[in-house]
Amino acid sequence: MKKHLTIPAAFISLFMLFESLLHSASVISEATGLFQTSVWGDSHGAWFGWSSGTFFGSPVPLSSSRILNNPAPTLGTIGLADGVSFYQNDRFSTPFTLIGASSGNIYTGNNYGQGKQAYGTLLVPTFGTPGNGFTTLILQGKTLTADGVYSTPQSLAQNYPLLSLNGVSPFAYDFVIGPNASNQAQWWAKFEIAGNASSYQIDIVFPGGAGTTPISISEMTVDSYWSSTQYAPDTAVVPEPSIDWLMGAGFVALIFSRRNQKAV
């Protein structure tokens, strides 16, 4: 008698979910860099970010002073004069937890990070009617080209930066991580907030500690969008549901599309 392979209904449902997402969303595995969002150029939208090697300015300072302290964005339509701020929380402490690589990128973990976590604060200005409408914040980032250890998708999947908005749990937004077409690890985080404030504080915890594989973040961008009627019309972003990637990273249940609740 032939034995028939029974595929669990839950697996079929998961596969069908990914199939539907792929037809309606941007796919990280097809990207060669960070996504250009729909809010670029919109009268109520603004964006900023740091290109590779620019998180600490140019030239890159010595390790004794290589610490985030309101570095000017090198990308986008707004900057420090508009209220953008990105600093390391212990920037005035001695000693501090170094997070800067000699390449000018953010590098954290068990080496330059001295085995400790590093904490950063990002202030994002918005442009809309205070208290009204719908606000969307989109954060993107990616590593260097995978070098075998520090920038692999698996390293970022295990030690990704934890983000929180005004104290809201990191599970309160859409967060996706995956390998892109340039062999880099890339992430997409999207907050949707009812109403509008003049600025929002995003707290970032960079990984560290014994046994933590360091990560090297080479680029990051932030989009801010306000509308009186709707959230930003960008479709979702998903990783390619590759079995090798899912099993290799070891977190099928942590596919980073976290839609359980919205920040309020």
N, C-alpha and C positions, 0 to 999 in steps of 0.2 A: 504494500500500500504506500502510495506517495504521501510524503508529509508536506503540508502546505504551510508556508511562512505567513504568520499572522502579524501584520503591522499594527501596533497600538493606535487606537483612534486619536489619542492625544498627539502622537507624532505626526499623523496625517494632518491634523488641524494646525499644528505648528508649521508644517511645510506649506500648507495652503496660505497661512498668514504671511509667511515670507514671500511667497509668490505674488500675493496681492500687493504687498509693500513695494516690491521691486518694480512693479508696473506703475506705481504712483509716486515714487520717491527718487531722489538722487542717491546714488550708490557710492560709498566711499571707495570701494575697490576699483572704480572706474576713474577716480579723481587723480590728477597729477599735482594738485596743490589745494589750498583752501578754496572753498566755494565762494563765488560772488553771489551775494544774496539779492533778493528782489528789492530791498529797501535802498540800495545804493542810488543816489541821485534824487530820492524822494524828498519833498520839502519838509516832511516830519521825520526823516530818517537821518542818521549820522553814523559814521563808523571810524574806527581807528585800530592801530595794531603795530606790531614790531616785526620787521623782516629778519631774516637769518643774521645773527651776529650783532644785533643792535639793542639788546635788552639792557646793556650797561653803558651805551654811548660808544663813541669812537674817538680815539683809540680805546681799546678795552683796558681798564685800569688793572693795577697789580692785585694779586689775590687778597692782600691785606685790606683793600678798600673796594673789592668787587662785590657790591651789594646793591640790590634794587633800592633806588631812592628817587622816585618820580622821574624815571627816564622818559624823555620826549618820544612820542610815537613817530615812527618813520613811514607809516601808511595811513591813508584815510583822509577824512575831511575835517576832523577836529583834533585838538591836542591839549596841552597843559593849560593854555589860556582859556579853554572852554570848560575846564573843570575835570579833565582826565587826570587821574592819579593812580599810580601803581607802585607800591613800596613794600619792602619786607618789614614785618612788624618789629623785629629786633634790630632795626638798622642803627639804633643809637647805643646798642649794648656792646659791652666788651667782656669776653669775646662774643661774636655772633656766629650763626651757622651759615657758612659760605654756601651759596647756591649758584654762583657764577662760574661758567667754564671760561677757559682762556680764549675760546672762539667767540665769546660774547653772547653765548646762548645760556639758557637756564639749565643747570645741571645739578640734580639732587640725588640723594640716596646714601650709600654706605661708604662713599669715598670722599669726594669734596664736601659732602654734607656732614662729614664727621660722625656718621652713624645716627644723626638726629633728623627729625622733621624740621621743615622750614615753613613759616607762615607768611603769607602775603595778603595785602588788601588792595582791591581794585575798585576805584570810584568811577562810575559810569554816568555821565550827564545825559539827561533826556530833554526833548524839546516838544512840549505839548501843553495842554490845559491841565494845571495841577488838580489832582483828585478826580479827573474825568477820563472817559475813554478806555483804551486798551493799549497796554505797553508790552512790547516784545523785546527781549534781549537775547542775542545769539552770540555765543562764544565758540571760537574754533581754535584749534592748535594742531601742531604736528611735530614729529621728531625729525632728526637728521635722517639721511638715508641709512637704512639698517646696516650696522657695522658688526653684527654678530652677537652683541651683548646689550649695549646701552640704549639702542634705538629701535630694537625689534618691536613689532606689534605685540608679541607676547609679554615683553617687559612692561610696556605701557599698560596693557590690559591688567597686569598684576599690581602695578604701582602708579596708577593714574592719579592726577591731581584731584583732590576732593573740593568741590565748589559748593558754596551756600550763599543764598541771597537774603540779606537782612536777617540772618539767623535761621532761615528756612532750611530744612533738611536737604542734603544732596539728592534725595530720592523724589524731590518735588518737581522735577523737570525732565524733559526729554534729553537723554544722554546716550550717545552712540560712539563706539570706538571700533576701529577696524584697520586692516592694512590697505594702503592705497596703491595705485598703479605704479608709483615711483618707489615702492618697497619701503615706505615710511609708515609709521603708525600715526593715525589721524583721528581727532575727535571732534564732535559737534554737540554743543549743549544749548538748549533753547528754554528760556523762561517766558511764561506768559502771565502777566500781572494785570488784574483789573484795576483801572484807575491810572494815575500818573504822579510821580514825584519828580522833583527837580534833578535828583540824582539817586543812584542805587549803589549800595555797598555790596561787593561780592568778595567773600573771604575764600582764600585758596590755601589748602594745605598740601604742600609738596611732600612726597613720601620720603621716608628715611627710617633708620633703625637697623639693628643687626640682622643680616641676612637679606636686606632689601637690595634689589638690583637697581643701580642708578638709572635715571632716564635723562635724556638730553632733549629739551624742548627748543626747537629752532625758530618757530614762528607762532604768532598768536594774533587773532583779530577779534574785535568786539563790535557788534552791530546794535544800535539803539533805534527803536521805531515806535512811534505813537500814532494812533488813529482814533477818531471819535466813534468809529463803527465796527472795527474788526482788528484782530491780531495780524501780524505780518503774514502775507499770503504764501510764504515759502512752503513747499511740500516737505514732508519728513525726509530725513537722511538716515539710511540704514547701511550696515555692513553687508557684504555679500555673504549669504548663508553657506559658506564652504564647509563641508564636513571636516576637512583637514584643519582649517582654522579653528572651528569650534572645539574639536576634540583636542587639538594641540594646545589651545589656550586653557582648556579644562573648565569652561564655565558656560555650558549650554544654557543654564538657567539665568545667566547674567549677561544677556545679549544687549544690554545697555539701552533698550528702548523703554525708559522708565516713565510711564504715563499714568501712574496710580493716582496722582493728585496734581493740582496746579498750585503754584505759589499765589497766595492772596495777601 
